[in-house]
Amino acid sequence: MYFSSLFPYLVLICFLIRSLLLKGSVDGIRHMFTPKLEIMLEAKVWREAATQVFFALGLGFGGVIAFSSYNKRDNNCHFDAVLVSFINFFTSVLATLVVFAVLGFKANIMIDKCVLQNTGKIVALLVNGTLEPSLIPHHINLTQAGQVTVDDYHKMVEIIRGVKEDEYQALGLDHCSIENELNKAVQGTGLAFIAFTEAMTHFPASPFWSVMFFLMLVNLGLGSMFGTMEGILTPLIDTFKVRKEFLTVGCCLLTFSIGLLFVQRSGNYFVAMFDDYSATLPLLVVVILENVAVAWVYGIDKFFEDLKDMLGFTPFRFYYYMWKYVTPILLLLLLCSSVIQLCVTPPSYNAWIQEEAKEQMVLYPLWGIVVCVSLILMAVLPVPVVFALRYFNVIDDNTSGLSSVSYKKGHIIKEIARPGEDDDTSLIQGRTPSEAPSPVPGSIFRKQSGTGGRPEADIAPNGRYGIGYLMADVQDMPESDL
């Protein structure tokens, strides 16, 4: 885990140092920090930005909740959240610097090819008499076209455009602008597997850098899948009595089988389909429901009290207003704009037209639209389905056959085992209390203050009795002693 987390940073830092020594890297970084405020008016940009934040921080996937369920009661989650946010910001800036530095290097290579090709066109126009030799500045030597610089070419083009204003378009001379090359930079899988790898072929010792780059991608993919799989496995294991090994192997085989869809020749189109319709909109819905559930259903005041019990101090009031008002309102606006845009704009994708040798927006066929709608529904339906099943008591927290675990004032307490369950098997898969996952939501309850100084047994939500105690009478004990 440490290797898969730290190795990408080592590779990125090496790539950054190497790319900064290449010609044109500064042009790419300058392009990176040049804002284009007009695109901020597009809802698609904000939706993709929100999706990137969800992916980077693991929001809405369940991985963060699954990992946090193993934290100790006095874990400083506030420090962890701030630290992870800063690390994510640092990683995003570092990776973006590397990408734009390499793209700037690649753009300069393309500009040099453009200048060489169009200088040959100017020489041909001079030979056939279309252009007069007086239009070429005296310090430019066209006999050695490979030595013509970008600035010299731009000077020739400006002079020719000024004299041959009406005939300039027919000459077929390109502008050869580095800004245009950078604006044409691809994104998504094309960036990693086409543009970036093409740029690395011009690196000194390019095979070494290629191997390091793809090892980094493999480690990043594995690191992401650790969190994703844990978000799937943990709630299933905590709810149902299943062996973790068998469930893990089954989920991995299932996801591997689905992944074969993406390695076909048409796999890139399916990647774009899954990215647009199974991740963006469902993630927004899940995160909004999580926010509303904590801030409004459970109650932001109760949540602040729980954080105070856990941290030992009250979090900043800034979080209160952000969680309760600002964040849900912004997410709802983003969700509404995304839905409107999806309804107004028919589902389409960028297809490569071989006859015309260019990409073109093509509408999805009927079966493609059905798949897109199915992806959205499959990602969102578990929320209302599970709610309905619990509301009508079709399933509840006692169906797992495992001993319940109660969380009271930060302590994990094993309740009395059912008949036929011994102490070793009443916990989840025979683990000790310190290793057991955190309690399921149905077992979370707050002790009612009783009369007198005598501890009283508390009735848990599932109707069974737990081991109660008063915080004033019992010293704080580690979880392993409970």
N, C-alpha and C positions, 0 to 999 in steps of 0.2 A: 504493500500500500504506500509506504514511504517512497519507494523507488518510482512507482507509477505517478506519484504526485510531484516529485522533485525533478525527475528526469526531463519533462517538458520545459521547465524553467532553464535548465542547463542548456538545452538545445536552442531555446529562443534567445538567450543571451549570446551564445556563440554566433547565431545567425545575425543578430543585431550588430555585433562588432564587425563581422565580415561584410555585411551589406553596407554599413556606413563607409567602408573603404572603397566601395565601387562607384563608378561614375554615374551620376544622375540620382543617387539616393536622396540627396538634399531636395531635389525637385519633387520626388514622391512625398517626402515628409512635409514640404511646403503645401502641396496639394491637400494633404490630410488635414492640416490646420486651417485651410481656407474655407470658411463657412458658406453654405448656400441656403440662405434663410427662406427662399421661396418654396423649397420642398417641405418645409415644416408645416405648411398649410394642408398637406396631404394626409388623410387619415391612415393610409397604408404605411407611411413612414413611422407613425406613432405605434401602430399595431406591431410592426416588425421590431421596433425598439423594445416594446413591452415583452414580446416573445423572447428576445435576446436576453433580457433581464431574468425572465423565468428560467430559461435554460442555464444561464450562467450561475444563478443562485440556487437552482434546483427547486424553485417554488412551484407548487401545484402537482409535483410528481410523487410526493409522499416520502421521498428519500430522506429529506431533512427531519421529518417527524419520526421516521423509523430509527434513524441514528440517535436522535435526541431522546428516544424512549429508554436508552441505556445509560443516560447520564445520571450522576449522583444527585441527591436532592439539593445539595448546596453548590451545584455547578453554576458558575457565573455566566448565564446565557446572554446577558447584556453585553459583556465583553466579547463573547464568541461571535455574536451577531455583528458588532461593529468591526471586529477583526476580519471576519469573512468578507464583509462589504469592502473594506480597504484592500484586501488581497485581490478580490475580484476586479476592483478598479485598476489596481496596479497591473494585473495580468492582462486586462483588456487593452490598456495603453501600450504595454510591452509588445503584445502580439500585433497590434495595429501598426506600431512603428516598424516592426519587422516586415509586415506585409507591404506597406507603402514604400519602404526603402527598396525592397526587391522589385516592386512594380515600377518605381522610378528608374531603376537600373534597366529593366526590360523596356520601358518606354523610350529611353535614350537609344537603345539598340535599334528599336523600330524606327526612330527618327533618323538615325544615320542611314538605314536602308532606304528610307523614303527620300532623303536628300540625294543619295547616290543614284537612285532610279530616276528622279525628276531632273537631275543634272544631265543625265543621258538624254532625256527628252529635249532639254534646251539645246544641247549640242546638235541633235538631229534637226531641230527647227532652224538652227543657224545654217546647217549644211543645205537644207532645201530652200533657203531664202525666205522663210516665213518671218524670221526675226533678223534685225540688223545687228552686226557686231558692235555698233556704237552703244547698244543698250546694256552691254556687259561692262561693269566697272573694270578699270585697267589692272587693279591689283588682284583680280580673280583669274586664276589660270585654269581654264577648262580642259586643257590637255591632260591634266591629272585630276580627274573627277573625284577620285577617292580622297583628295586633300581639301575639297571644298567644305567649309564649315557650315553649320546651321545658320549663323548670322549672315555669312556671305550669300547663302541661298535666299534668305529672306530679303536681302537687299536687291538681288536680281529680280525676285518676284514682284517687289513693290515697284521697281522701275518699269518692268514689262506691263504690269497692271495699269500704271498711270499712262503709258503711251498707247497700249493696245486695249483700251478699256472695253470697247465694243466686241473685240475678238478674243478677249481673255478666256472666257468660258470654253471656247472651242479648242484652245491650246491643250487642255487637259492636264494642267499643272496643279499638283496638290499643295496645300498650305504647309504640311509637315509641322504641325503644332504639337508640342509635348502635352499640352492641356487636353487636346482631343484624344491623344493616346491614353492618357490616364482616365479620361471619362469613359473610354471604351473598355476599361478593365472589367473582367468577368467577376461573378460572385458565386457563392455557394460551392458546389462540388467542382465547378469549373475552375475556381480560384485555386483550390488545393491540388487538383490533379492535372490541370492544363497550364494555367498561367505561371504558377509558382514553380512547377517542375521544368517548364520551358526556360524560365529564367535561371534555374540552377544548372542547366546544361552549359551556360556561359561562365559559371564559377570555375576558378582554378580548383582542381581536385574534385570535380563535380560528382563522381560516384560516391565519395565519402559523404558529401552533404546530402545527397539523395537518400542514402541509407539512413542517416541521422534524422532526416525529415519524416520519413515514413515510420521509423520506430517511434518518433514523437506522436504521430497520428494514432498509431496502435495503442500507445499508453493512454492517450487522451480518451480514446474510445472505451478502453477497459475501465478507466477511472469513472467515466460517466455511467457505464453499465453497472458498476458496483452499487452506486446509489439508486439507480432505477430498479434493479432487481431486489434490493433490500426493501424498497418501498412497496414492491408487490408481495414479497414473501412474508415480511413481518406481520402485517395485519391478518393474513391467512393463517399463519402459525399461531398467533395469539388468539384467534377466534375458533379454529377447528383443531381437532386432535390429529395432526398429521406429522409425519417425519419430515424434518427440514431437508434431509439429503434427497429424498425422493421428490419432494416438491421442487427443489432447486433444479434437479436434473430435468424434470418435466417442463418447467418454465423455460430453461435454456434450450431444450430441443424444440419447443414450440416457436420461440423467437428466432432460432436459427432457421427453421423451416420458412417462416415468414420472410426472413432476410434474404433467402434465395431469390425472392422476387426482384430484389434490387441489383442483382449481379448479372441480369440479362442485358442484352444490347439495348433494350428499352428501359432499363432499370432507372436511368436518370429521370425519366418522366414520372415514374412511380415515387421516386424520392421527393420530387417537387410536389406531387399530389399529397403525399402524407405530410409533408412539411407545412403546406398551406391549409389543409383542412382537418388534420388529426391533431395538430399541435396548437395552432394559434387560437382559434375560437374556443375550443374546449378548455384550454389552459386558462383563458380569461374567465370563463364561467366557474371553473373550480376555485380559482383564487378569490373571486368575488364571494362565492359561497363560504369559503373559509374565513374571509374577513368579516362577513356579516354574522357568521355563527359565533365567532369569538366576541366581537364588539357589541352585538345587539341581542343575540339569543342567550348566550351564556352571561353576558354582561361585562362591559369594560371595567366597571368598578370591582367586580369580583376577580377579574383577571389581574387587575393591579394589586389586589390584596394577595393573590397567589404569588405574583412576582416579588412582592415585598417579603413574604415568608421565605421564598427561595433565595433571594439575593441579599436580604438583610437591609435593604434600603429601597425607598420608593423611586421608581424610574421617573425620568423627566416628564413634566406635564405635556411637553411637546408631542410625545407618543400618543397620549390620550386623544388629542384632537385629530392627529393624523390617522390613527386607526379607526376612530369612530365616524369621522366626517369626511376628511379630505380624500383619503385613499379610496373608500367605496364610491364616492361621487365621481372621481376621475376614472376609475375602472368601469363604472357604469356608462359614462360618456364614451369611453373608448369602445366598449362592447356594442353600444347602440350604433356608433359610426361604422364599426366593422360589419354589423349585420346589414345596415343600409347599403354599404358599398357592395357587399356580396349579393344583395338583391338587385341592385341597379346594374352591376357589371356581371354579365353571364360568366360562368366558370370557363376559364381558358388557360392555355399553357403555351410556352415558347417551343415551337417545333422547328427542327432543322429541315429546310426544304432543299433536297439534294439537287433538284434541277436548277434552282436559282442560286444555290450555294450561299444561303443566308437564313437567319432565323425569322420566324413569322408567328404572330399570335394566332392560335387556332382554337376554336371552340371544342370543348370536350364532347364526345358522342354521348348518346343517351346512357349507355352502360357506365361511362365514366362519371356522369353526373350522379348516377345511383351510388357508385362507389364513394364519391365525395360526401354525399349526404349520409351514407352509412358510417363513414369514418367519424363524422361529427356526432351522430347519434350514439354510436358505441362508446365514445369517450365520455358523453354526458349522462347517458341513461342510468348507469349504476347509482347515481345520487338519488333521483326520484324513486327508483325501484327499491333500493334498500330502505329508504324512508317509509315507503308504503308498507313494506313487509314488517318493519318494526312497529309501525303505527297500528296495524291490524293484528299484532302479536303472532305473526306467522313465524318469525324468528326472534330470539332474544339473546341476552348475554349468557344464559345458562345452558344453551344447547351444545356447548363445546365439550361438556363432561370434564372440564378441568376445574381445579380448585380456584376460587376467585381470589383476587388480590385487591386490597383496599389501599387507597392513598389518603393519608390523613396528616395534615400539617407537615407534609414533606416526608413522612415515614411510609415505607412499604411494609404492610403487615399481612401475613398469610392468614386467611380465615380458616375456620375449622373444616377439616377435610370431610368429604362426604363418606358415608359408610362404604367400606371396601377400598378406600384410598388411603395408602399409608403416607407418611411424611415425605418419603423420597420421591413418590410419583405424583403428589398433589400439585407440585409446581410444574411449570411448563417444561416438558421433556426432561424432567429429573434434574433441573439446574438449581443451583443454590439461589437464595433470595437476591444476592448481589448481582447474579447473572441474569435473573429473570427480567423480561421486558417490563416496561412500565405498565400500569394498570389500564384496562380497557375503559373507555369513557363511561360506560354504565356503572362502574364501580367507584367512580369519583364522588365523594360526598364529604361534607363538612360536619365536624362534630358539633352537636348542640350543647350549649353550656348547661350543666345540670346543677342542682342544689347540693351544697355540701362539698367536702373535699374528697369524697370517695369516688374512685373511678367506676363508671357504669358501662355495661355492655351496650354497644351501639348497634342498632338494626341497620344493616346495609340495604341498599336499594333492591337487592335481589331477595330480601326477606330472611336471609340468614344472619347470624350474629357474628360480629367481628370482635376482636380484642381491642377494647377502647382504653384510653388513658388520658390523663390531663397533662397538658404541657407544663403547667406550673409545678406538678408533683414529680414528674419523671425527667431525669436529665437526658439531654440529647445523646442518643446512642448511634453508632454507625449501623448501616443497614445490615452488615454481616452478623451483628449481635441480635437482630430482631427475629 
